[in-house]
């Protein structure tokens, strides 16, 4: 906002501030048990906000803010009305003086007319009921239901590092715990909420570091392939590069928290697209390092992919998509980059020059994922893409050195794989390039071989949508040829499954999540598997026997992505406003 004095005012709304206001309201209203439960789950009493404002927050702060909000809505309503009506209609002022309830139709309509949170646009990728002509209906539905992503305002404060057991004992143990001392409304001190129900698998808070700085949800992260450099991408339109020396433990890093290099993903004025639904949103939705670590690729809501140097210097802005980019992938040589977009297209880029080499229009709906095939096919570079149109397109580049200007476009793929009955969320070629795995909202994982029109295996054990899949970095063509190849799948049925794709069987069903599982990642040696879910639950499993080794709960902040560093000693997890860094050398 710009005040009449010309002073620009930036308004920021933080989840931990709202949590603190709600907590104080519950205390002041006499709802002591509810206040205890809320503080236990949100860890609000341990947040920096509570420490900063403990001595200054007046009683009734939440009510006062709500009242001021109602006054603003009433003023806004009157400004929108035809003022001239008052001169001819004597009842106009009478109507304006009526009591205004927080749940009145006028207030609710005023809220729905306001611009929705910009991050909600990112969620449409994960709404299986979305149609191109139903964008507005999707945003309304997301505000009423628990979607595949939660809003910013219902998560734990980013500074919370306490580990909480989410087993069924949670409720009973808490009910048996003593209610902490609750001060009167005149007091501004806060009780310490101690966690209970700790298990031997729980990761100690001493091994956890919270990297704060992002001002919105952190959707993605990626470790440098060699160095202890972590890149995180957020809905605040920035990428942050965290330098985390390997010789420093989590305890050392807590003494002096690392300061990231901030990369701004804002398109230059001359590149702004006037006819795109991406609009002015530059939310970072995906990122990946090249194999040698010399380049970082980022994809954004604005439809632009960007290539950065290791030091964070922008090298190229790749502008060919008219809608948001949700997937990108470097080839094994680090010379080409794939980008998949909601504009139904896949683009192939020369990373050295930043030029568009080829554009594929092989889908009739939004592209959700892309992946290169290791080794190519008959001397051609090959990749696969999947879409909300329920198909997988396998495409080949006609010439490895093709560099036409302008870039050629084709609608004819090498092969179209049809087998899923709903949107195909993710695809991955195995390390050898011989098998392609796909997962879908139809609850199935399919295994394909190029040249065959029917899947080699069809795994139907999951009972809800499958969001992502990952191959282990093992098998005959890898650096660990003696370790068997495994495939992991993560589902909204709150389970992760490990598959033997040679025998076509499910080896282990991993059960410790209570909500939808969004992300999984194998450790570099393939012995461990990390999984993250809604509600902030992160688990680390043994791949050979499927046992739960370690668990950590972020207190309600949904986990969007997990990633291991190159030597498998650290695990990063992205969530709301923060990146959680876990030292796993103790496992």
C-alpha positions as CSV (number, residue, x, y, z in Angstrom):
1,X,0.0,0.0,0.0
2,X,1.1,3.6,-0.6
3,X,0.1,6.2,2.0
4,X,-0.8,9.8,1.1
5,X,2.6,10.8,2.3
6,X,4.1,8.6,-0.4
7,X,5.4,6.0,2.1
8,X,5.2,2.5,0.8
9,X,3.8,0.0,3.4
10,X,4.3,-3.7,2.9
11,X,1.7,-5.8,4.8
12,X,2.9,-9.3,5.9
13,X,0.7,-11.9,7.6
14,X,2.6,-14.7,9.4
15,X,1.1,-17.9,10.6
16,X,2.9,-17.8,13.9
17,X,1.3,-14.4,14.6
18,X,-2.2,-15.7,14.0
19,X,-1.4,-18.7,16.2
20,X,-0.3,-16.4,19.0
21,X,-3.5,-14.3,18.7
22,X,-5.7,-17.4,18.7
23,X,-3.8,-18.9,21.7
24,X,-4.2,-15.7,23.7
25,X,-7.9,-15.6,22.8
26,X,-8.5,-19.1,24.1
27,X,-6.7,-18.3,27.3
28,X,-8.7,-15.1,27.9
29,X,-12.0,-16.9,27.1
30,X,-11.4,-19.5,29.8
31,X,-10.9,-22.4,27.3
32,X,-7.9,-23.7,29.1
33,X,-7.8,-27.2,27.8
34,X,-8.3,-26.0,24.2
35,X,-5.5,-23.4,24.8
36,X,-3.2,-26.2,26.0
37,X,-4.0,-28.5,23.0
38,X,-3.5,-25.7,20.5
39,X,-0.2,-24.7,22.1
40,X,0.9,-28.3,22.1
41,X,0.2,-28.8,18.4
42,X,1.3,-25.5,17.1
43,X,4.3,-24.9,19.4
44,X,3.3,-21.3,19.5
45,X,4.7,-20.7,23.0
46,X,8.2,-21.6,21.8
47,X,8.1,-19.3,18.7
48,X,10.2,-16.1,18.4
49,X,7.0,-14.1,17.9
50,X,5.8,-15.2,21.4
51,X,9.1,-14.0,22.9
52,X,9.0,-10.7,21.0
53,X,5.5,-9.7,21.9
54,X,5.0,-11.4,25.3
55,X,5.2,-8.1,27.1
56,X,3.3,-5.9,24.7
57,X,0.2,-7.8,23.5
58,X,-2.9,-6.3,25.1
59,X,-5.8,-8.3,26.2
60,X,-8.5,-8.8,23.5
61,X,-6.0,-8.3,20.7
62,X,-7.7,-10.8,18.3
63,X,-11.2,-9.4,18.9
64,X,-9.9,-5.8,18.3
65,X,-8.2,-6.8,15.0
66,X,-11.4,-8.5,13.8
67,X,-13.5,-5.5,14.7
68,X,-11.2,-3.2,12.8
69,X,-11.4,-5.6,9.9
70,X,-15.2,-5.4,9.9
71,X,-15.0,-1.6,10.0
72,X,-12.7,-1.7,6.9
73,X,-15.1,-4.0,5.0
74,X,-18.0,-1.7,5.8
75,X,-16.1,1.3,4.6
76,X,-15.1,-0.6,1.4
77,X,-18.7,-1.5,0.8
78,X,-19.8,2.1,1.2
79,X,-17.1,3.3,-1.2
80,X,-18.3,0.8,-3.8
81,X,-21.9,1.9,-3.5
82,X,-23.4,4.7,-5.5
83,X,-23.0,7.7,-3.1
84,X,-25.6,9.7,-5.0
85,X,-28.2,7.2,-3.7
86,X,-28.1,8.8,-0.3
87,X,-29.5,12.1,-1.6
88,X,-32.6,10.5,-3.0
89,X,-33.0,7.5,-0.6
90,X,-33.4,8.5,3.0
91,X,-33.2,4.8,4.1
92,X,-29.6,4.6,2.8
93,X,-28.0,5.7,6.0
94,X,-30.4,3.7,8.1
95,X,-29.3,0.5,6.2
96,X,-25.7,1.4,6.8
97,X,-26.3,1.7,10.6
98,X,-27.5,-1.9,10.9
99,X,-25.4,-4.3,13.1
100,X,-22.7,-6.0,11.1
101,X,-22.0,-9.6,12.0
102,X,-18.7,-11.3,11.2
103,X,-20.6,-14.1,9.4
104,X,-23.2,-11.8,7.7
105,X,-23.7,-12.2,3.9
106,X,-22.2,-8.8,3.4
107,X,-18.9,-9.7,5.1
108,X,-18.6,-13.1,3.4
109,X,-19.4,-11.7,0.0
110,X,-16.8,-8.9,0.6
111,X,-14.2,-11.5,1.4
112,X,-14.9,-13.7,-1.7
113,X,-14.7,-10.6,-3.9
114,X,-11.1,-10.0,-2.7
115,X,-8.3,-11.5,-4.7
116,X,-7.5,-15.0,-3.5
117,X,-4.1,-16.0,-2.2
118,X,-1.8,-16.2,-5.1
119,X,-0.3,-19.5,-4.0
120,X,-3.7,-21.2,-4.5
121,X,-3.0,-21.1,-8.3
122,X,-0.1,-23.5,-7.7
123,X,-2.6,-26.0,-6.2
124,X,-4.6,-26.5,-9.4
125,X,-1.9,-28.8,-10.6
126,X,-3.0,-31.2,-7.9
127,X,-6.7,-31.0,-8.2
128,X,-7.8,-34.0,-10.2
129,X,-11.3,-32.5,-10.9
130,X,-9.8,-29.4,-12.6
131,X,-11.0,-28.6,-16.1
132,X,-9.7,-25.8,-18.2
133,X,-13.0,-23.9,-18.0
134,X,-13.4,-24.4,-14.3
135,X,-10.6,-22.4,-12.8
136,X,-12.9,-20.2,-10.6
137,X,-14.8,-23.3,-9.4
138,X,-11.5,-24.9,-8.4
139,X,-10.4,-22.0,-6.3
140,X,-13.8,-22.0,-4.5
141,X,-13.6,-25.7,-3.9
142,X,-10.1,-25.4,-2.5
143,X,-11.3,-23.0,0.1
144,X,-14.0,-25.5,1.3
145,X,-12.1,-28.8,1.3
146,X,-8.8,-30.2,2.2
147,X,-7.0,-30.2,-1.1
148,X,-3.7,-31.7,-2.1
149,X,-2.0,-28.6,-0.6
150,X,-2.9,-26.6,2.5
151,X,-2.9,-22.9,2.8
152,X,0.0,-21.0,4.5
153,X,-1.9,-19.9,7.6
154,X,-2.4,-23.3,9.2
155,X,1.2,-24.4,9.9
156,X,3.7,-24.3,12.7
157,X,6.0,-21.4,13.3
158,X,9.2,-21.9,11.2
159,X,11.4,-21.6,14.3
160,X,9.8,-24.6,16.0
161,X,12.2,-27.6,16.1
162,X,10.4,-29.8,18.6
163,X,9.8,-33.5,17.7
164,X,6.4,-34.9,18.4
165,X,5.2,-38.4,18.3
166,X,1.9,-38.7,16.3
167,X,1.0,-42.2,17.3
168,X,-2.4,-43.0,18.7
169,X,-1.0,-42.5,22.2
170,X,-0.9,-38.8,21.5
171,X,-4.5,-38.0,22.6
172,X,-4.6,-40.2,25.7
173,X,-1.2,-39.1,26.9
174,X,-2.0,-35.5,26.5
175,X,-5.3,-35.9,28.3
176,X,-3.5,-37.4,31.2
177,X,-1.0,-34.6,31.3
178,X,-1.2,-31.8,33.7
179,X,-2.6,-28.5,32.3
180,X,0.2,-26.0,32.3
181,X,-0.2,-22.8,34.4
182,X,-2.5,-20.4,32.6
183,X,-2.1,-16.8,33.5
184,X,-4.8,-14.2,33.8
185,X,-5.7,-11.9,31.0
186,X,-3.5,-9.3,32.5
187,X,-0.5,-11.5,32.3
188,X,1.6,-11.7,29.1
189,X,3.9,-14.6,30.0
190,X,3.4,-18.0,28.2
191,X,3.8,-21.5,29.6
192,X,6.3,-23.9,28.1
193,X,4.7,-26.8,26.3
194,X,6.7,-30.0,26.6
195,X,6.3,-32.8,24.1
196,X,5.3,-36.3,25.3
197,X,5.2,-39.7,23.9
198,X,8.8,-39.6,22.6
199,X,9.9,-42.9,21.1
200,X,13.4,-44.3,20.4
201,X,12.8,-43.6,16.7
202,X,12.2,-39.9,17.2
203,X,14.8,-37.6,15.8
204,X,16.2,-35.3,18.5
205,X,15.7,-31.5,18.1
206,X,19.4,-31.2,18.6
207,X,19.9,-32.8,15.2
208,X,17.4,-30.5,13.5
209,X,18.1,-27.0,12.1
210,X,15.3,-24.8,10.7
211,X,16.4,-22.5,7.9
212,X,14.1,-19.5,7.8
213,X,13.9,-16.6,5.5
214,X,11.4,-17.5,2.8
215,X,8.2,-15.5,3.1
216,X,5.8,-18.1,1.6
217,X,5.5,-21.9,1.2
218,X,8.8,-23.5,0.1
219,X,7.7,-25.9,-2.6
220,X,11.0,-27.5,-3.7
221,X,14.6,-28.1,-2.9
222,X,17.7,-29.7,-4.4
223,X,21.2,-30.4,-3.2
224,X,24.3,-29.6,-5.3
225,X,25.6,-32.9,-6.7
226,X,29.0,-32.5,-5.0
227,X,29.0,-29.6,-2.5
228,X,27.0,-28.9,0.6
229,X,25.0,-26.3,-1.2
230,X,21.2,-26.5,-0.9
231,X,18.8,-24.6,-3.2
232,X,15.2,-24.0,-2.1
233,X,12.4,-22.5,-4.2
234,X,9.3,-20.7,-2.7
235,X,6.0,-19.0,-3.5
236,X,7.7,-15.7,-2.5
237,X,9.3,-15.7,-6.0
238,X,12.8,-16.4,-4.7
239,X,15.4,-19.2,-4.7
240,X,17.7,-19.3,-1.8
241,X,21.2,-20.9,-1.9
242,X,22.3,-22.2,1.5
243,X,26.0,-23.0,2.0
244,X,26.2,-25.6,4.7
245,X,29.8,-26.7,5.4
246,X,30.0,-30.5,5.9
247,X,32.5,-30.1,8.8
248,X,29.9,-28.2,10.8
249,X,27.3,-30.2,12.8
250,X,23.7,-29.0,13.3
251,X,24.7,-27.7,16.7
252,X,27.5,-25.6,15.2
253,X,25.2,-24.2,12.6
254,X,22.6,-23.3,15.2
255,X,25.2,-21.1,16.9
256,X,25.5,-19.0,13.8
257,X,22.7,-19.7,11.3
258,X,23.8,-19.6,7.7
259,X,22.7,-16.7,5.6
260,X,21.5,-17.6,2.1
261,X,22.1,-16.0,-1.2
262,X,18.7,-14.8,-2.5
263,X,17.9,-15.2,-6.2
264,X,14.9,-13.1,-7.4
265,X,12.7,-14.7,-10.0
266,X,11.1,-11.6,-11.4
267,X,10.8,-11.4,-15.1
268,X,12.2,-8.2,-16.8
269,X,9.5,-5.8,-18.1
270,X,10.2,-6.6,-21.7
271,X,9.6,-10.3,-21.1
272,X,6.2,-10.0,-19.4
273,X,3.6,-11.9,-21.3
274,X,0.3,-10.1,-21.8
275,X,-1.8,-13.1,-22.7
276,X,-0.9,-15.7,-20.1
277,X,-2.9,-16.9,-17.2
278,X,0.3,-17.0,-15.2
279,X,0.0,-13.3,-14.8
280,X,2.4,-11.6,-12.5
281,X,3.1,-14.8,-10.4
282,X,6.7,-15.8,-10.2
283,X,6.3,-18.6,-7.6
284,X,9.1,-21.1,-7.9
285,X,7.5,-24.5,-8.5
286,X,10.5,-26.7,-9.4
287,X,14.3,-26.6,-9.5
288,X,17.2,-29.0,-10.3
289,X,21.0,-28.9,-10.5
290,X,22.8,-30.0,-13.6
291,X,24.9,-33.2,-13.2
292,X,28.2,-31.4,-12.8
293,X,26.6,-28.7,-10.6
294,X,27.6,-25.8,-12.8
295,X,24.0,-24.7,-13.4
296,X,20.7,-24.5,-11.5
297,X,17.5,-24.6,-13.4
298,X,14.3,-23.1,-11.9
299,X,10.7,-23.2,-13.2
300,X,8.1,-20.7,-12.2
301,X,4.4,-19.9,-12.3
302,X,5.2,-17.1,-14.9
303,X,6.0,-19.8,-17.5
304,X,9.7,-18.8,-17.5
305,X,12.6,-21.2,-16.8
306,X,15.8,-19.7,-15.6
307,X,19.4,-20.9,-15.6
308,X,21.7,-19.8,-12.8
309,X,25.3,-20.3,-12.2
310,X,26.5,-22.1,-9.1
311,X,27.1,-18.7,-7.5
312,X,23.6,-17.6,-8.2
313,X,24.1,-15.4,-11.3
314,X,21.3,-15.5,-13.9
315,X,22.7,-16.9,-17.1
316,X,19.5,-17.3,-19.3
317,X,15.8,-16.7,-19.1
318,X,14.0,-19.4,-21.1
319,X,10.8,-17.9,-22.3
320,X,8.7,-20.1,-24.6
321,X,5.7,-21.3,-22.4
322,X,2.5,-19.4,-22.0
323,X,1.6,-21.0,-18.7
324,X,3.2,-22.3,-15.6
325,X,6.1,-24.7,-15.5
326,X,5.8,-27.6,-13.1
327,X,8.6,-29.9,-14.2
328,X,12.1,-29.6,-15.7
329,X,15.0,-32.0,-16.1
330,X,18.6,-31.8,-17.3
331,X,19.9,-34.6,-19.6
332,X,22.8,-36.8,-18.4
333,X,25.4,-34.7,-20.2
334,X,24.1,-31.4,-18.8
335,X,23.7,-30.0,-22.3
336,X,20.0,-29.9,-22.6
337,X,17.0,-29.0,-20.4
338,X,13.4,-30.3,-20.6
339,X,10.6,-28.1,-19.4
340,X,7.0,-29.2,-19.1
341,X,4.2,-26.7,-18.8
342,X,0.5,-26.2,-18.2
343,X,0.3,-24.9,-21.8
344,X,0.4,-28.6,-22.9
345,X,3.9,-28.3,-24.3
346,X,7.3,-29.7,-23.6
347,X,10.3,-27.6,-24.6
348,X,13.9,-28.7,-25.2
349,X,16.6,-26.1,-24.5
350,X,20.3,-25.7,-25.3
351,X,21.7,-24.7,-21.8
352,X,24.9,-23.2,-23.3
353,X,23.1,-20.7,-25.5
354,X,19.7,-20.6,-23.8
355,X,18.1,-21.2,-27.2
356,X,14.9,-23.2,-27.7
357,X,15.9,-26.3,-29.8
358,X,12.5,-28.1,-30.1
359,X,9.0,-27.8,-28.9
360,X,6.7,-30.8,-28.5
361,X,2.9,-30.5,-28.6
362,X,2.0,-34.2,-28.0
363,X,-0.6,-33.7,-25.3
364,X,-4.2,-32.4,-25.2
365,X,-4.0,-31.2,-21.6
366,X,-1.5,-29.9,-19.0
367,X,1.9,-31.5,-18.7
368,X,2.7,-32.6,-15.2
369,X,6.1,-34.3,-15.4
370,X,9.0,-35.0,-17.8
371,X,12.1,-37.3,-17.7
372,X,15.0,-38.2,-20.0
373,X,15.6,-41.8,-21.0
374,X,19.1,-43.0,-20.1
375,X,21.0,-44.1,-23.2
376,X,18.5,-42.8,-25.7
377,X,16.9,-45.1,-28.3
378,X,18.5,-46.1,-31.6
379,X,21.0,-43.3,-31.4
380,X,18.3,-40.6,-30.6
381,X,17.8,-38.6,-27.5
382,X,14.5,-39.7,-26.0
383,X,12.3,-38.4,-23.2
384,X,8.9,-39.0,-21.8
385,X,6.2,-36.7,-20.6
386,X,2.9,-37.3,-18.7
387,X,-0.3,-35.3,-18.6
388,X,-3.7,-34.7,-17.1
389,X,-5.0,-36.2,-20.4
390,X,-4.2,-39.6,-18.9
391,X,-1.4,-40.4,-21.4
392,X,2.4,-40.7,-21.6
393,X,4.2,-39.4,-24.6
394,X,7.6,-40.8,-25.5
395,X,9.4,-38.4,-27.8
396,X,12.7,-38.4,-29.7
397,X,14.9,-35.6,-31.0
398,X,15.5,-36.1,-34.7
399,X,19.2,-35.1,-34.4
400,X,21.4,-34.9,-31.4
401,X,23.0,-31.7,-32.8
402,X,19.8,-30.2,-34.1
403,X,19.9,-26.4,-33.7
404,X,17.2,-24.9,-36.0
405,X,16.2,-21.3,-35.8
406,X,13.3,-20.9,-35.2
407,X,12.9,-24.1,-33.2
408,X,10.9,-26.9,-34.8
409,X,7.7,-28.0,-33.3
410,X,6.1,-31.4,-33.6
411,X,2.9,-33.1,-32.5
412,X,4.0,-36.6,-33.4
413,X,5.6,-38.6,-30.5
414,X,7.6,-41.8,-30.9
415,X,5.0,-43.6,-28.9
416,X,1.9,-42.8,-26.8
417,X,1.4,-45.1,-23.8
418,X,-2.3,-45.4,-22.8
419,X,-3.2,-47.4,-19.7
420,X,-4.2,-45.1,-16.9
421,X,-7.8,-44.2,-16.2
422,X,-7.0,-40.8,-14.6
423,X,-4.4,-38.1,-14.6
424,X,-0.8,-39.3,-14.7
425,X,1.0,-37.5,-11.9
426,X,4.6,-38.6,-12.4
427,X,6.9,-40.7,-14.5
428,X,10.5,-41.9,-14.1
429,X,12.9,-44.0,-16.2
430,X,14.9,-46.5,-14.2
431,X,18.7,-46.0,-14.0
432,X,19.3,-48.3,-17.0
433,X,16.6,-46.6,-19.2
434,X,15.0,-49.9,-19.8
435,X,11.8,-49.4,-17.7
436,X,9.5,-46.5,-17.4
437,X,7.3,-46.2,-14.2
438,X,4.2,-44.1,-14.1
439,X,1.7,-43.3,-11.3
440,X,-1.8,-41.9,-11.5
441,X,-4.9,-40.7,-9.7
442,X,-6.4,-44.0,-10.7
443,X,-4.5,-45.6,-7.7
444,X,-2.1,-47.5,-10.0
445,X,1.6,-47.8,-10.7
446,X,2.4,-49.0,-14.2
447,X,5.7,-50.3,-15.5
448,X,6.4,-49.9,-19.3
449,X,9.0,-50.9,-21.9
450,X,9.5,-48.8,-24.9
451,X,8.0,-50.5,-28.0
452,X,5.3,-52.3,-26.1
453,X,1.8,-51.0,-26.0
454,X,0.7,-52.6,-22.8
455,X,2.4,-52.3,-19.4
456,X,4.8,-55.0,-18.2
457,X,3.3,-54.7,-14.7
458,X,0.2,-53.1,-13.2
459,X,0.4,-52.5,-9.5
460,X,-3.0,-51.8,-7.9
461,X,-2.3,-52.1,-4.2
462,X,-2.8,-48.5,-3.3
463,X,-6.3,-47.4,-2.3
464,X,-6.0,-43.7,-3.2
465,X,-4.2,-41.4,-5.6
466,X,-0.5,-41.9,-6.1
467,X,1.3,-38.6,-6.1
468,X,4.9,-39.6,-6.9
469,X,7.3,-42.4,-7.6
470,X,11.1,-42.9,-7.3
471,X,13.6,-45.6,-8.5
472,X,16.5,-46.5,-6.1
473,X,20.0,-45.6,-7.3
474,X,20.9,-49.3,-7.4
475,X,21.0,-52.1,-9.9
476,X,23.4,-53.5,-12.5
477,X,24.0,-50.2,-14.4
478,X,24.7,-48.1,-11.3
479,X,27.6,-47.6,-8.9
480,X,25.9,-50.2,-6.7
481,X,25.4,-53.2,-9.0
482,X,25.1,-55.7,-6.3
483,X,22.1,-54.0,-4.7
484,X,18.7,-54.8,-6.2
485,X,16.7,-52.2,-8.0
486,X,13.6,-51.0,-6.2
487,X,10.7,-48.7,-7.0
488,X,9.0,-46.6,-4.3
489,X,5.5,-45.1,-4.6
490,X,3.8,-42.5,-2.3
491,X,0.1,-42.3,-2.0
492,X,-2.7,-40.3,-0.5
493,X,-3.7,-43.5,1.4
494,X,-0.9,-42.5,3.8
495,X,1.3,-45.3,2.8
496,X,4.6,-45.8,0.9
497,X,5.2,-49.0,-1.0
498,X,8.4,-50.7,-2.1
499,X,8.2,-52.8,-5.3
500,X,10.3,-55.4,-6.9
501,X,9.8,-54.7,-10.6
502,X,11.6,-57.8,-11.8
503,X,9.2,-60.1,-9.9
504,X,6.3,-57.8,-10.1
505,X,5.5,-57.8,-6.4
506,X,5.1,-55.4,-3.4
507,X,7.9,-56.1,-1.0
508,X,7.0,-53.7,1.8
509,X,4.1,-51.4,2.8
510,X,5.5,-48.6,4.9
511,X,2.9,-47.4,7.5
512,X,3.6,-44.5,9.9
513,X,2.0,-41.6,8.2
514,X,-1.5,-40.5,9.1
515,X,-2.1,-38.1,6.2
516,X,-1.4,-37.9,2.4
517,X,2.2,-38.7,1.5
518,X,3.6,-36.2,-1.0
519,X,7.3,-36.8,-1.3
520,X,9.8,-39.6,-1.2
521,X,13.6,-39.8,-1.8
522,X,16.2,-42.6,-1.7
523,X,19.5,-42.0,0.0
524,X,22.5,-41.9,-2.4
525,X,23.5,-45.5,-1.4
526,X,19.9,-46.8,-1.7
527,X,19.8,-48.1,1.8
528,X,17.4,-45.5,3.2
529,X,14.1,-44.0,2.0
530,X,12.7,-40.7,3.3
531,X,9.1,-39.8,3.1
532,X,7.1,-36.6,3.9
533,X,3.4,-36.0,4.3
534,X,0.7,-33.5,5.2
535,X,0.7,-32.7,8.9
536,X,4.5,-32.4,8.9
537,X,5.4,-36.1,9.4
538,X,8.8,-37.1,8.1
539,X,10.0,-40.8,8.2
540,X,13.2,-42.5,7.4
541,X,12.9,-46.2,6.5
542,X,15.2,-49.1,5.9
543,X,14.9,-50.2,2.3
544,X,16.0,-53.9,2.7
545,X,13.5,-54.7,5.5
546,X,11.0,-51.9,5.4
547,X,11.4,-51.0,9.0
548,X,11.0,-47.5,10.4
549,X,14.3,-46.1,11.6
550,X,13.7,-42.5,12.4
551,X,10.7,-40.1,12.6
552,X,10.2,-36.4,13.0
553,X,7.1,-34.2,13.1
554,X,7.2,-30.5,12.2
555,X,4.1,-29.8,14.2
556,X,1.6,-29.4,11.4
557,X,3.6,-27.7,8.6
558,X,3.0,-29.8,5.5
559,X,6.0,-31.3,3.9
560,X,6.3,-30.7,0.1
561,X,9.6,-32.2,-0.8
562,X,12.5,-34.1,0.8
563,X,16.0,-34.4,-0.6
564,X,19.3,-36.0,0.5
565,X,22.7,-34.4,0.1
566,X,25.4,-36.1,-2.0
567,X,27.0,-38.2,0.7
568,X,23.7,-39.1,2.5
569,X,24.6,-37.3,5.8
570,X,21.9,-34.7,5.6
571,X,18.2,-34.6,4.7
572,X,16.3,-31.4,3.8
573,X,12.5,-31.1,3.9
574,X,10.6,-28.1,2.6
575,X,7.4,-26.8,4.1
576,X,5.6,-23.6,5.0
577,X,8.0,-20.6,5.2
578,X,11.0,-22.8,6.1
579,X,13.4,-25.6,5.2
580,X,14.1,-28.3,7.8
581,X,17.6,-29.7,7.9
582,X,18.2,-33.0,9.6
583,X,21.6,-34.5,10.5
584,X,21.2,-38.2,9.7
585,X,24.8,-39.2,10.5
586,X,23.5,-40.8,13.7
587,X,21.4,-43.4,11.8
